[in-house]
Amino acid sequence: MWIAVALATCAAVPAFAQGQLEDYAEAAGWSIAIDPSLNNGCLMMSEFEDNSVVRIGFDMTTGGGYVLSANPGWDDIEEGKTYPISILLDDKPFNGEATGTSIDGLPAADILFDTPDFFPAMMGASSLSLSHGENEVMLIDITGSTDAVVKMIECQDAQIAKQGG
């Protein structure tokens, strides 16, 4: 039941907050963790061959979802500036806005989404692409990520249960 509510309420959220993550599990090359600064929002994160670091998760302070991606080659991202962004999960497009930020000193894009279709589309997808305008800025292989998405949702359900929800 919670999954339907969470997916239906995904909205623009502040995805990155400094703080210590709590390890939860590993699945399909992703680390699943809990972010206490996001009211115990669960996330999945991994580093990829192009040196991108990607976090995808729930911000339980608002009930929304996010994609946060960083790459050392993104020197032109300005902290606090917003950018139109397109995400492709295989051939399924999601359009939104990203805010420039940083993760451990790496330039990053905090991408907010407001569609309940994102997590289901990620399950079974083989690639995730980010584009700004006509320029593809990241293409990563997410083959097999279904297990990680399932584990992240399991994690979130467990956090909600702990809080009496």
C-alpha positions in Angstrom: 0.0 0.0 0.0 2.8 2.5 0.9 4.5 2.0 -2.4 1.4 3.3 -4.3 1.2 6.3 -2.0 4.9 7.1 -2.3 4.9 6.8 -6.0 1.8 8.9 -6.3 3.3 11.7 -4.3 6.7 11.9 -5.8 7.4 15.6 -6.1 10.3 18.1 -6.2 12.4 17.5 -3.2 15.8 18.5 -1.8 17.7 15.3 -2.5 21.1 15.8 -1.0 21.7 16.6 2.6 25.0 16.2 4.3 25.1 13.5 6.9 26.0 10.0 7.7 24.1 7.3 5.7 23.3 4.0 7.4 24.0 0.8 5.5 21.0 -1.4 4.8 21.9 -3.9 2.0 23.7 -4.5 -1.3 21.8 -5.5 -4.4 22.7 -5.7 -8.1 25.8 -3.6 -7.7 24.0 -0.9 -5.7 24.4 0.0 -2.0 21.1 0.5 -0.3 21.2 2.9 2.6 19.1 5.0 4.9 19.5 8.8 5.1 18.5 10.0 8.6 18.6 13.6 7.4 15.7 12.8 5.0 13.5 11.3 7.8 15.0 7.9 7.2 14.5 8.0 3.4 16.0 5.0 1.7 18.2 5.3 -1.3 20.3 3.2 -3.7 23.7 4.4 -4.8 26.5 3.3 -7.0 29.6 4.5 -8.9 29.8 3.8 -12.6 32.6 3.4 -15.3 32.3 7.0 -16.4 33.1 8.1 -12.7 29.5 9.1 -12.2 28.1 8.6 -8.7 24.4 8.2 -8.7 21.9 8.2 -5.8 18.2 7.4 -6.3 15.8 7.5 -3.4 13.0 8.7 -1.3 13.0 12.0 0.8 10.5 11.2 3.5 10.5 14.8 4.8 8.3 15.5 1.8 7.2 12.1 0.5 9.0 12.6 -2.9 11.7 11.0 -4.9 15.0 12.2 -6.5 17.9 11.3 -8.6 21.2 12.8 -7.6 24.2 12.4 -9.9 27.7 13.6 -9.7 30.6 13.5 -12.1 34.1 15.0 -11.8 33.8 16.2 -15.5 30.8 18.4 -14.8 32.9 21.5 -14.0 30.4 23.8 -15.6 27.6 23.0 -13.1 27.0 26.0 -10.9 25.9 25.5 -7.3 22.2 26.5 -6.9 21.6 27.1 -10.6 18.7 25.2 -12.2 18.9 23.3 -15.5 16.2 21.7 -17.6 17.1 18.0 -17.7 15.8 14.9 -19.5 16.2 11.4 -18.1 15.8 8.4 -20.4 15.2 4.9 -18.9 15.8 2.9 -22.0 13.4 4.7 -24.3 11.0 6.1 -21.6 11.6 9.9 -21.1 11.2 11.9 -17.9 11.7 15.6 -18.1 12.4 17.9 -15.1 14.7 20.3 -13.5 18.0 19.8 -11.9 19.7 22.0 -9.3 23.5 22.3 -9.3 25.1 21.0 -6.1 28.0 18.9 -5.0 28.7 15.5 -3.5 31.9 15.2 -1.6 33.4 18.0 -3.7 32.2 16.6 -7.0 29.9 18.7 -9.2 26.4 17.3 -9.1 22.9 17.6 -10.4 20.0 17.2 -8.0 17.2 16.0 -10.3 13.7 16.1 -9.0 10.8 14.1 -10.5 7.1 14.3 -10.0 5.9 11.2 -11.7 4.8 7.9 -10.1 6.1 6.0 -13.2 9.8 6.5 -12.5 10.5 3.6 -10.1 8.5 1.1 -12.1 10.2 2.3 -15.3 13.6 1.8 -13.7 12.7 -1.8 -12.9 13.8 -3.8 -15.9 15.5 -0.8 -17.7 19.0 -1.5 -19.0 20.2 2.1 -19.3 19.8 5.5 -17.6 20.7 8.6 -19.6 20.8 12.2 -18.6 20.7 15.0 -21.1 20.8 18.8 -20.9 19.4 20.2 -24.1 20.7 18.2 -26.9 23.8 17.1 -25.0 23.8 13.7 -23.3 25.9 14.2 -20.2 25.7 10.7 -18.7 24.8 7.2 -19.9 25.1 4.4 -17.4 24.3 0.7 -17.6 21.6 -0.2 -15.0 20.9 -3.7 -16.2 19.7 -5.8 -13.3 18.7 -2.9 -11.1 15.3 -4.3 -10.5 16.6 -6.1 -7.4 18.1 -2.9 -6.1 14.8 -1.0 -6.6 12.9 -3.8 -4.8 15.4 -3.7 -1.9 15.2 0.1 -1.6 11.4 -0.1 -1.4 11.7 -2.9 1.1 14.0 -0.7 3.1 11.5 2.2 3.0 8.7 0.0 4.1 10.8 -1.2 7.1 11.5 2.5 8.0 7.8 3.4 7.9 6.9 0.4 10.0 9.5 1.4 12.6 7.9 4.8 12.8 4.5 3.3 13.3 3.2 4.2 9.8 
